[in-house]
Amino acid sequence: MMSVTIQTQAGKSTGEAELVETVFGVEPNMAVMHQVVTAQLAAKRAGTHSTKTRSEVSGGGAKPWRQKGTGRSRAGTTRAPGWVGGGIAHGPKPRDYSQKTPKKMIKLALASALSDRAADGNVIVVDKWDFETPKTADAKAALSAIGAEGKVLIVFGDDDTNAWKSFRNLTNVHCLHQGELNTYDVLNNDVVVFTEETLPTGVSNAAAASTEEEE
């Protein structure tokens, strides 16, 4: 079973934490991760784009010229798609972009993403966050102490309010509640930081459900 060093906020080692094989030790499935991430991004689309068809564009009620004798092609309205200011043929209309993704696929994708980060040594575990008051300078110092470099995803628990407020203003940090852990955010960051409380012991149904709600 894989393990990772548990650190304090100051970067001192306090022991070892075991990483569950079913979450951090699976063979990454690229195809499943791609499909789940695509579904997540599709679910975020508003789908409110809309163009007007020839029946929706105002004006154009009068026939622009008589049917015969002008030498020009016949036309019944100036709002046909071929005219400037006319309607749009086959243009986008409001639609729902969400995709249905099986829960097992969502769980496998998340486990694959976490396993990939763990294999590269980019999973960090902190015993707990100890911020008496929210302070961004302390958050920046903590990241340096625990060796979190690049884009960092920090997974918080319910009682980490001061820590959340301390980290949220750092441009290279993405804050996430443990119930919202998802494949896209794991893959979109270089390092994932957990506390002992938020370290997954299994890919929960709650995580899968939250992803389905986004879809």
C-alpha positions as CSV (number, residue, x, y, z in Angstrom):
1,M,0.0,0.0,0.0
2,M,1.3,3.5,-0.9
3,S,2.0,6.0,1.9
4,V,2.8,9.7,2.1
5,T,4.4,11.7,4.8
6,I,2.0,13.7,7.0
7,Q,3.3,17.2,7.6
8,T,2.4,20.1,9.9
9,Q,1.6,23.5,8.5
10,A,5.2,24.4,9.2
11,G,6.5,21.5,7.1
12,K,7.6,19.2,9.9
13,S,6.9,15.4,9.6
14,T,4.5,13.9,12.0
15,G,4.1,10.4,10.6
16,E,2.8,8.5,7.6
17,A,-0.6,8.3,6.0
18,E,-1.7,5.3,4.0
19,L,-3.1,6.0,0.5
20,V,-6.0,3.6,-0.3
21,E,-5.1,1.5,-3.3
22,T,-8.6,1.8,-4.9
23,V,-8.3,5.6,-4.9
24,F,-4.5,6.3,-5.3
25,G,-3.2,3.1,-6.8
26,V,-5.2,2.3,-9.9
27,E,-4.0,2.3,-13.4
28,P,-5.1,5.7,-14.9
29,N,-7.7,5.2,-17.6
30,M,-7.1,8.1,-20.0
31,A,-10.3,7.4,-22.1
32,V,-12.6,7.5,-19.0
33,M,-10.9,10.7,-17.7
34,H,-11.3,12.4,-21.0
35,Q,-15.0,11.5,-21.2
36,V,-15.8,12.6,-17.7
37,V,-13.9,15.9,-18.0
38,T,-15.6,16.5,-21.3
39,A,-19.0,16.0,-19.6
40,Q,-18.0,18.3,-16.7
41,L,-17.1,21.1,-19.0
42,A,-20.2,20.5,-21.2
43,A,-22.4,20.8,-18.1
44,K,-20.9,24.2,-17.3
45,R,-22.1,25.6,-20.6
46,A,-25.1,28.0,-20.3
47,G,-26.5,27.0,-23.7
48,T,-28.3,30.3,-24.0
49,H,-26.9,31.2,-27.4
50,S,-29.6,32.0,-29.9
51,T,-30.0,33.4,-33.5
52,K,-33.1,34.5,-35.3
53,T,-34.6,32.6,-38.2
54,R,-36.2,34.3,-41.1
55,S,-39.6,34.0,-39.3
56,E,-38.2,35.8,-36.3
57,V,-36.4,38.8,-37.9
58,S,-38.6,41.9,-38.0
59,G,-39.6,43.5,-41.3
60,G,-39.5,42.0,-44.7
61,G,-43.2,41.8,-45.1
62,A,-43.4,43.4,-48.5
63,K,-42.2,41.6,-51.7
64,P,-39.0,43.7,-52.7
65,W,-39.9,43.7,-56.4
66,R,-42.4,42.2,-58.8
67,Q,-42.1,38.5,-59.7
68,K,-41.2,39.0,-63.4
69,G,-39.7,41.5,-65.7
70,T,-36.8,43.0,-63.7
71,G,-34.1,40.6,-64.8
72,R,-33.3,39.8,-61.2
73,S,-34.0,36.5,-59.4
74,R,-37.4,36.3,-57.7
75,A,-37.6,37.3,-54.1
76,G,-40.5,37.3,-51.6
77,T,-38.8,38.9,-48.6
78,T,-35.7,40.8,-47.6
79,R,-35.4,38.6,-44.5
80,A,-34.4,35.5,-46.3
81,P,-31.0,34.1,-45.1
82,G,-29.3,35.2,-48.3
83,W,-30.0,38.9,-47.6
84,V,-28.0,41.3,-45.5
85,G,-30.0,41.6,-42.3
86,G,-31.9,38.5,-43.0
87,G,-32.4,35.5,-40.7
88,I,-29.8,32.9,-40.0
89,A,-30.2,29.4,-41.5
90,H,-29.4,26.5,-39.1
91,G,-28.0,28.8,-36.5
92,P,-27.6,27.9,-32.8
93,K,-30.6,27.8,-30.5
94,P,-30.8,27.4,-26.7
95,R,-30.0,23.8,-25.8
96,D,-28.8,21.7,-22.9
97,Y,-25.3,20.5,-23.3
98,S,-25.2,18.2,-20.3
99,Q,-24.2,14.6,-20.7
100,K,-25.3,11.6,-18.7
101,T,-22.2,9.9,-17.1
102,P,-22.4,6.6,-15.2
103,K,-21.5,6.9,-11.5
104,K,-18.9,4.1,-11.8
105,M,-17.2,6.0,-14.7
106,I,-17.1,9.2,-12.5
107,K,-15.5,7.3,-9.7
108,L,-13.0,5.6,-11.9
109,A,-12.0,8.9,-13.5
110,L,-11.4,10.5,-10.1
111,A,-9.4,7.6,-8.9
112,S,-7.4,7.6,-12.1
113,A,-6.6,11.4,-11.7
114,L,-5.6,11.0,-8.0
115,S,-3.5,7.9,-8.8
116,D,-1.7,9.9,-11.5
117,R,-0.9,12.7,-9.1
118,A,0.1,10.2,-6.3
119,A,2.4,8.3,-8.7
120,D,4.3,11.5,-9.4
121,G,4.6,12.4,-5.7
122,N,2.2,15.3,-6.0
123,V,-0.2,14.3,-3.2
124,I,0.6,16.2,0.0
125,V,-1.1,15.5,3.4
126,V,-1.2,18.1,6.2
127,D,-2.3,17.0,9.7
128,K,-4.5,20.1,10.0
129,W,-4.7,23.8,9.1
130,D,-4.0,26.0,12.1
131,F,-5.0,29.6,11.2
132,E,-6.1,31.7,14.1
133,T,-7.3,34.4,11.7
134,P,-7.4,34.5,7.9
135,K,-4.1,35.7,6.6
136,T,-2.8,35.3,3.1
137,A,0.8,35.8,4.0
138,D,0.6,32.8,6.4
139,A,-1.0,30.7,3.7
140,K,1.8,31.5,1.2
141,A,4.4,30.6,3.9
142,A,2.6,27.3,4.5
143,L,2.7,26.3,0.9
144,S,6.4,27.0,0.8
145,A,6.9,25.0,4.0
146,I,5.1,21.9,2.7
147,G,6.7,22.0,-0.7
148,A,3.6,22.7,-2.8
149,E,4.7,24.3,-6.1
150,G,3.0,25.2,-9.3
151,K,-0.8,25.1,-9.4
152,V,-2.2,23.8,-6.2
153,L,-5.5,22.2,-5.4
154,I,-6.3,22.3,-1.6
155,V,-9.2,20.2,-0.3
156,F,-10.8,21.6,2.8
157,G,-13.2,20.2,5.4
158,D,-16.2,21.8,7.1
159,D,-14.1,23.4,9.9
160,D,-11.4,24.9,7.7
161,T,-13.0,28.3,7.3
162,N,-10.0,30.4,8.3
163,A,-7.7,28.3,6.1
164,W,-10.1,28.7,3.1
165,K,-10.1,32.5,3.5
166,S,-6.3,32.5,3.8
167,F,-5.7,30.6,0.6
168,R,-8.5,31.8,-1.6
169,N,-6.7,35.0,-2.7
170,L,-3.6,33.2,-4.0
171,T,-3.7,33.0,-7.8
172,N,-2.0,29.7,-8.0
173,V,-4.3,28.0,-5.5
174,H,-7.8,26.5,-6.1
175,C,-9.8,25.9,-3.0
176,L,-12.3,23.0,-2.9
177,H,-14.6,21.4,-0.3
178,Q,-14.0,17.7,0.1
179,G,-17.5,16.9,-1.1
180,E,-16.8,18.7,-4.4
181,L,-13.6,16.8,-5.3
182,N,-13.7,16.0,-9.0
183,T,-11.6,14.8,-11.9
184,Y,-11.2,18.1,-13.8
185,D,-9.9,20.1,-10.8
186,V,-7.4,17.3,-9.9
187,L,-6.1,17.2,-13.5
188,N,-6.1,21.0,-13.8
189,N,-3.6,21.4,-10.9
190,D,-0.1,20.1,-10.4
191,V,-0.4,19.3,-6.7
192,V,-3.3,18.1,-4.5
193,V,-3.2,18.9,-0.8
194,F,-5.3,17.1,1.7
195,T,-5.6,17.2,5.5
196,E,-5.9,14.0,7.4
197,E,-9.6,14.7,7.7
198,T,-10.2,15.2,4.0
199,L,-7.9,12.5,2.7
200,P,-10.2,10.1,0.7
201,T,-10.6,6.6,2.0
202,G,-12.7,5.8,-1.0
203,V,-14.3,7.7,-3.9
204,S,-17.6,8.6,-2.3
205,N,-21.0,8.6,-3.8
206,A,-21.3,12.2,-2.7
207,A,-18.5,13.2,-5.1
208,A,-20.2,11.3,-7.9
209,A,-23.5,12.9,-7.1
210,S,-22.0,16.4,-7.1
211,T,-20.5,15.8,-10.5
212,E,-23.8,14.5,-11.9
213,E,-25.6,17.6,-10.6
214,E,-23.1,19.8,-12.6
215,E,-24.1,17.8,-15.7
